[in-house]
Amino acid sequence: MRKKWFLTAIMLGVILCFVVSGVGYGEIPEWALESKVTYIDVKLSEIRIDYIMMRPNDFLNTRYAYDSSGSLAKFFPTGISTKDKITILIMDIRNVFSNKSASDLLTQFETELSYAYFYLEGIATDKSNDIVVKFLNKQGKTIGYFYQGKYHLWEE
């Protein structure tokens, strides 16, 4: 009887080895093969990674996107066009925007944008015309934006 249990355990072990070893072999889903990624999408992802890797101790959560249709304008005040511009979202994860006066906050916006823009210089040739930026605090509330070379507080 003991030999039967031992033989059964060995057989189950062998079967499980074959079943489990096949789990890692999958197929790439069709939607992943069909999606078209543009050069600028890839480049903006690389820029985000470079920004984080070069500033590991003080980077902010930064997202880059190229808006070919102008659909991101709905997240900005009326009259701001994002069509054919690089839109940057800078979210404060380190409390660098908190407890600052309006003038100090605008100076901090300029500092943070200069860090984020440094990696874009090969793509965006004119900071004032090629990018639109939205600044968020740690809670995700919009506190300011950059458009056509000027920094603005959101309440304005």
Secondary structure, DSSP 4 states (H G I P E B T S, - for coil): -HHHHHHHHHHHHHHHHHHHHTTT-----HHHHH----HHHHHHHHHHHHHHHH-TTT--EEEEEEESS-GGGGGS-TT---TTEEEEEEE-SSSSSTT--HHHHHHHHHHHHHHHHHTTTTT-S-HHHHEEEEEE-TTS-EEEEEETTEEEETT-
